[in-house]
Each structure stands twice: as structure tokens, then as C-alpha cells.
Amino acid sequence: MIWESFGSVVLGLALSWAALRSLPDRLPPARAVYATGALGALFGACLTHSALGAGHPLGTLAGAVFVGMVTLSLLIRPRRRTLAPSAAAQ
């Protein structure tokens, strides 16, 4: 379980890094993104480990990646759009 936990935190940090590289303007500060990714993946590993039981390290890490991606997706802000004046306002 120790190695699964360590691996899930590393995978969560890698997901956070990838999210910050691909969507830098739509995410909060990097510190919050890294913390959310690591904790989300750790929670996912604990949840998956309790559901599958011992002896399924790849399944546990897959669950960690999935929950980490879901928690990181909750941080994404919508794009900022500039509103064009409507025809009625002109």
C-alpha cells in the first residue's frame, strides 16, 4: 500500500503538470493545482484499493489516475469571451 500511495501521488503530480502545461490560463495558481492533483489521486488510490482489495496495484493506480483527472477537471475555469455588441444595442 505504501508504494501504491507513493505512485498515486507521483501520478497526480504528473497529471497536474500536464494540466498546467496545456491549460495555463484556465487554471488557478500552480500550487493549488499540484495539491489538488496529488490529493485527488491519493484519494482515488485509497478508494480503489478499498474497493478492489490487496493484490491489484495496476487497478489501484488506474483508479488514482481517474479520480485525479476528475478532481483536476473541476478546477478548469471557462474561457473568457468578449461580448460583441448585439444588433439591438446599435
C-alpha positions in Angstrom: 0.0 0.0 0.0 2.9 2.4 0.6 4.2 2.0 -2.9 0.7 2.4 -4.3 0.3 5.6 -2.3 3.6 7.0 -3.4 2.9 6.1 -7.0 -0.5 7.7 -7.0 0.9 10.9 -5.6 3.6 10.9 -8.3 0.9 10.3 -11.0 -1.3 13.0 -9.5 1.7 15.5 -9.7 2.3 14.4 -13.3 -1.3 15.0 -14.2 -1.2 18.4 -12.6 2.0 19.3 -14.5 0.3 18.2 -17.8 -2.8 20.2 -17.0 -0.8 23.3 -16.2 1.2 23.0 -19.5 -1.9 22.5 -21.6 -4.3 25.0 -19.9 -2.2 27.6 -18.1 -4.7 30.5 -18.5 -7.8 28.5 -17.3 -6.4 27.1 -14.1 -5.9 28.6 -10.6 -2.3 29.1 -9.3 0.0 26.2 -9.7 0.3 25.5 -6.0 -3.4 24.8 -5.8 -3.3 22.6 -9.0 -0.5 20.5 -7.7 -2.1 20.0 -4.3 -5.5 19.1 -5.9 -3.9 16.6 -8.3 -1.8 14.9 -5.7 -4.6 14.7 -3.1 -7.2 13.6 -5.7 -5.0 10.8 -6.9 -4.2 9.7 -3.3 -7.9 9.7 -2.5 -8.6 7.7 -5.7 -5.9 5.2 -4.7 -7.4 4.7 -1.3 -10.9 4.4 -2.7 -9.9 1.9 -5.4 -7.8 -0.1 -3.0 -10.6 -0.5 -0.6 -13.0 -1.5 -3.4 -10.6 -4.0 -5.1 -8.6 -5.2 -2.2 -5.0 -6.0 -2.0 -3.1 -7.5 -4.9 -4.4 -5.2 -7.6 -1.7 -2.5 -7.9 -2.4 -1.6 -11.5 -6.1 -1.3 -10.9 -5.4 0.9 -7.9 -3.2 3.2 -9.9 -5.7 3.4 -12.7 -8.4 4.4 -10.2 -5.9 7.0 -8.8 -5.4 8.5 -12.3 -9.1 8.6 -13.0 -10.1 10.3 -9.7 -7.1 12.7 -10.1 -8.3 13.7 -13.6 -11.8 14.2 -12.3 -10.7 16.5 -9.4 -8.4 18.5 -11.7 -11.2 18.9 -14.2 -13.2 20.6 -11.5 -10.6 23.4 -11.4 -10.9 24.4 -15.0 -12.5 27.8 -15.5 -14.5 28.8 -18.6 -12.8 30.7 -21.3 -13.1 34.5 -21.1 -15.1 35.7 -24.0 -15.5 39.3 -25.1 -19.1 40.0 -25.8 -19.9 41.6 -29.1 -22.5 44.3 -29.1 -25.9 43.0 -30.1 -27.7 44.3 -33.1 -30.4 45.8 -30.8 -27.9 47.8 -28.9 -26.6 49.5 -32.1 
